[in-house]
Amino acid sequence: MMNAPALPASAADYIAHIDLAFELMAVLDASGRIVRVNAAAGDILGYTPAELAGRPVLELLHPDERADLAALGAEVLQGHACQERELRWRRKDGQPVYLSLSACWSERAGLVYASARDVTAHRAAREELKLSRERLNAMLESIGDAFFAIDRDWRIIYANRKAAAFIGVAVGPNVGRPLLDVSPELEGTPFIAHYRQALADGQPGFFEAFWEPSGTWLEVRCYPTPDGLSVYFHDITAKRTALDAVHKSEKRFRSLFQQAGDSIVIADHDLRIVAANGRACASFGYTEAEFVGLPVTRIDGHHTYTPGMLASLRAGHTHLLRMTKRRKDGSRFPAEVHVSRFEDGGQEYFQAIVRDLTEREEAERQLRASEQRFREVIEMTPAGYVLAGADGRVLDVNPALCSLSGHAREALLGRTLDDLFDTFPWHGLAAHDAQEHVQGVEASLRHAQGGHVHVLFNGSVRRDAAGNVTSVTGLMSDITGRKQAETRLQQLATHDTLTGLPNRALLHERVQHMLDACPQGRAVAVMFLDLDRFKEVNDSFGHDLGDVLLCEVATRLRKVMRPGDVIARLGGDEFVVAAECAGPADAGAIAQKLLDALGLPVRVGGQDVNAGGSIGISLFPHDASTRELLFQTADTAMYGAKRAGRNRYRFFEPAMTLAAQARMALEMALRPALARSEFELHYQPRVDLRTMRVVGLEALLRWNSADLGRVSPGEFIGIAEETGLIVPIGRWVLEEACGQTRRLIERQGRAIRVSVNVSARQLAQAGFVDEVRDVLARTGLPAACLELELTESALIEDMARTAAMLDELRVLGVKLAVDDFGTGYSGLAYLRRLPIDILKLDRSFVLQDDGRISAFDFVKAFVDMAHALRLSVVAEGVETADVLEFLRAADCDEVQGYLMARPMPLDALEAWLDAATEG
Ligand SMILES: Nc1nc2c(ncn2[C@@H]2O[C@H](COP(=O)(O)O[C@H]3[C@@H](O)[C@H](n4cnc5c(=O)[nH]c(N)nc54)O[C@@H]3COP(=O)(O)O)[C@@H](O)[C@H]2O)c(=O)[nH]1
């Protein structure tokens, strides 16, 4: 035992007073050495107070706790009291003991007063409780159901994880919070109502409810506890769903039973009806109540359930019967009845599903009637009908198809559609890709006699569920006539009706094709061909014979050209030939062949005519790279050929385009010429060949263009005629010539006749005679002093109309002359029909001498003929005295030409006339 330090009196008193206490009480010095302990130390630590006196208190402590106590001691010495600090001590027998220590420092005594309570048992109980709680929690966590507990203030005491899932938030951090704050969705739900009830009654509650937020059905048990309420949830969603399914299934079955399209009647072992659905009630006329208890024989027309059938049903067979059923009112209806047997709750039942066949039998009857009608229609229809199977073999045909194909029905049945048709919309019947329906498709049917019949085919393919063709039906009408008409129409639309040659549209198509297909290094030659003398032939012999000439030309062109070449007629006497070739040399050779063919005389109206032709050639790609340009350049080249003297071919040259442009410029300048007073008249005297006196003048137009200078009539008259400008210009010439001549007559004091050229366009004007009459009236020129020169072609264009017009002019007193006579082919007949006075013999006529007959004989015969017809003859273009003598000898009446005088302005003419008179 250690020596304890001496205690101050107050400390000794303290120990003396507490010796009897159950708690251990001790006095320690500042170094932690025990000064004195009470007797309880023996019970608590196993040491007598004497054994403990003088020992450092740390020695009594479990080694693990010594550091804590040292720290605690330091705090106490600083004046901080220690309250109820649990520390592990070691008893004298080595057993651990837990003491709850309180201590304080007495400054005055310089001592520590300590007390310690044995809490070993209390601590063990606490540990046990903790373990027990943990076990409980583990159990609650493992039970798979949700659980939570609340106190009477609805604060959460505990909740397992499942419950957290149910509440929707982690519960751990929310323990202690009001349940409704944590899960506000609970407000107003049956859950809360039940919890309140259980808390109020103190009675456990049990209910099922649907928890919206998680979409689950829950079975809930709540148990009131002294603290509050414990709540268990069990998820019964699966059970509820299964139950719902059963309910729904039952409902469905009931609904099916009630709403079945067929009547369903259930009879018991004694064949008394126990149930009937709505349809049965409606069909048989009984209410459901009336049905129940009725023997099944009451609704059977003639058939009862025989023992044999019942035995068979009991053996598990079902029966499908066709029978008559009887309604409540005694009426009957045909029915198909499916009878079966079943057991329910150990009872035997028979079920009959009754299908009313009234409608079906009516439909079948109607179908038969319809089939009959269909057959009649098919037999009578003029359209051919064919039905074929999936293999394309013919199963049925009607008489119309027999007659269309020329085969008997028996010969057609069994043949394939591919045999029957040459072209057929479903050739080979490719099962899946064949269209369902075809409408208005053209097909070609083979005829028994050979050849084809064009038909318009409408048809449809039937298929099974897998999409395979099961049959083909077709109706067809004969369109051979229509096809022929179409072909004819097509021919008319693309060919020239007169010659049968391709027209402009087809020419464009074919040439374009040639250009597209033209191999590299090769060329396509396009030749525009214009007959040189077609107009004359037409004018002279009439249109019918002109047509004969055109047809002959077409025939010759066909003969010359190869099959792949294109020959077309654009209209009038314009032909186009196109051929693929190596280049210019080939093209030239082709053109020459064409000219040779056209150069041979053609027999027209009993005469040999030499039509001749001018050809313009343009080569693709050399001259033009497009069809349009090719045609344009070939056309230009053709005009070049014509200008060059006809009966020849010319290749396109860029300069030709310049010529065409020049012509265009001329036309543009000509249009305003009249308004700009750019015209004047020159006059050329006409002399009587016997007296050599001037008897007339020819008025000849002259144009002094402000832009182009003097332009000869040979250049612009043709353009004026083509453009129609000749009509106003001609009107001006007539007016001017008449006016000037009247004044000239006045000045000369003698009658002089002026001859004015009238073009075909002017003559074609409806008011031409009136115009002449008005001009004569306005200018005061006597009608006998006016002579109109008309060309042969203008005269014969519309002979009847021209004759009437000339008659009117003759009545006026105007003289009529035929200009350039002898250059056309008009023949002489028109001279008898028309009131002509004068024939103007063309200059070429006088010069022509072909060796067979001399020019003189020719002109002499001509003059004699004219005289026989009481016509005067004027010879034009007399340039030499020889020709003058020649004409005199031929008995010609008048002459005109440079020999006598050139055309001259009016003032010059007057001077010339004066001089001639004087001379
Ligand atoms: N519709 C109209 N046509 C007219 C009019 N004025 C003229 N023309 C026609 O133009 C063509 C050319 O006429 P032009 O250049 O005036 O030539 C005429 C004479 O100059 C020419 N001529 C006269 N004598 C001779 C001659 O000895 N040798 C020769 N080489 N030429 C000669 O002949 C032309 C007259 O021809 P024609 O009319 O056939 O008598 C010409 O066709 C004119 O008709 C007009 O106002 N309206």
The ligand as a MOL file (V3000), in Angstrom:
LIG
                    3D

  0  0  0     0  0            999 V3000
M  V30 BEGIN CTAB
M  V30 COUNTS 47 52 0 0 0
M  V30 BEGIN ATOM
M  V30 1 N -45.1040 45.8280 -161.2160 0
M  V30 2 C -44.2600 46.7110 -161.6560 0
M  V30 3 N -43.1520 46.3090 -162.2800 0
M  V30 4 C -42.3040 47.2230 -162.7440 0
M  V30 5 C -42.5510 48.5780 -162.6190 0
M  V30 6 N -41.5080 49.2400 -163.1550 0
M  V30 7 C -40.6650 48.3170 -163.6240 0
M  V30 8 N -41.1470 47.1040 -163.3550 0
M  V30 9 C -40.5830 45.8330 -163.6900 0
M  V30 10 O -39.2930 45.7500 -163.2620 0
M  V30 11 C -38.5060 44.9310 -164.1220 0
M  V30 12 C -37.2650 45.6630 -164.5060 0
M  V30 13 O -37.5950 46.8950 -165.0620 0
M  V30 14 P -36.5310 47.8520 -165.6180 0
M  V30 15 O -35.2330 47.6750 -164.9190 0
M  V30 16 O -37.1870 49.1480 -165.6270 0
M  V30 17 O -36.3500 47.3140 -167.0290 0
M  V30 18 C -37.2150 47.6870 -168.0640 0
M  V30 19 C -36.5010 48.3500 -169.1840 0
M  V30 20 O -35.5560 49.2600 -168.7320 0
M  V30 21 C -35.8970 47.2000 -169.9070 0
M  V30 22 N -35.6100 47.4980 -171.3280 0
M  V30 23 C -36.2240 48.3380 -172.2290 0
M  V30 24 N -35.6340 48.2880 -173.4130 0
M  V30 25 C -34.6040 47.4200 -173.3370 0
M  V30 26 C -33.6350 46.9550 -174.2260 0
M  V30 27 O -33.5580 47.3030 -175.3800 0
M  V30 28 N -32.7300 46.0180 -173.7450 0
M  V30 29 C -32.7870 45.5870 -172.4330 0
M  V30 30 N -31.8490 44.7060 -172.0450 0
M  V30 31 N -33.7010 46.0320 -171.6000 0
M  V30 32 C -34.6160 46.8960 -171.9890 0
M  V30 33 O -36.9240 46.2130 -169.8530 0
M  V30 34 C -37.7240 46.4120 -168.7310 0
M  V30 35 C -39.1660 46.5760 -169.1510 0
M  V30 36 O -39.6750 45.2870 -169.0630 0
M  V30 37 P -41.2540 45.0140 -169.1790 0
M  V30 38 O -41.9150 45.5920 -167.9840 0
M  V30 39 O -41.3420 43.5350 -169.1620 0
M  V30 40 O -41.6930 45.6770 -170.4220 0
M  V30 41 C -39.3820 44.6740 -165.3160 0
M  V30 42 O -39.8850 43.3850 -165.3010 0
M  V30 43 C -40.5010 45.6570 -165.1670 0
M  V30 44 O -41.7470 45.1590 -165.6500 0
M  V30 45 C -43.7450 48.9880 -161.9860 0
M  V30 46 O -44.0280 50.1810 -161.9010 0
M  V30 47 N -44.5690 48.0310 -161.5500 0
M  V30 END ATOM
M  V30 BEGIN BOND
M  V30 1 1 1 2
M  V30 2 2 2 3
M  V30 3 1 2 47
M  V30 4 1 3 4
M  V30 5 2 4 5
M  V30 6 1 4 8
M  V30 7 1 5 6
M  V30 8 1 5 45
M  V30 9 2 6 7
M  V30 10 1 7 8
M  V30 11 1 8 9
M  V30 12 1 9 10
M  V30 13 1 9 43
M  V30 14 1 10 11
M  V30 15 1 11 12
M  V30 16 1 11 41
M  V30 17 1 12 13
M  V30 18 1 13 14
M  V30 19 2 14 15
M  V30 20 1 14 16
M  V30 21 1 14 17
M  V30 22 1 17 18
M  V30 23 1 18 19
M  V30 24 1 18 34
M  V30 25 1 19 20
M  V30 26 1 19 21
M  V30 27 1 21 22
M  V30 28 1 21 33
M  V30 29 1 22 23
M  V30 30 1 22 32
M  V30 31 2 23 24
M  V30 32 1 24 25
M  V30 33 1 25 26
M  V30 34 2 25 32
M  V30 35 2 26 27
M  V30 36 1 26 28
M  V30 37 1 28 29
M  V30 38 1 29 30
M  V30 39 2 29 31
M  V30 40 1 31 32
M  V30 41 1 33 34
M  V30 42 1 34 35
M  V30 43 1 35 36
M  V30 44 1 36 37
M  V30 45 2 37 38
M  V30 46 1 37 39
M  V30 47 1 37 40
M  V30 48 1 41 42
M  V30 49 1 41 43
M  V30 50 1 43 44
M  V30 51 2 45 46
M  V30 52 1 45 47
M  V30 END BOND
M  V30 END CTAB
M  END
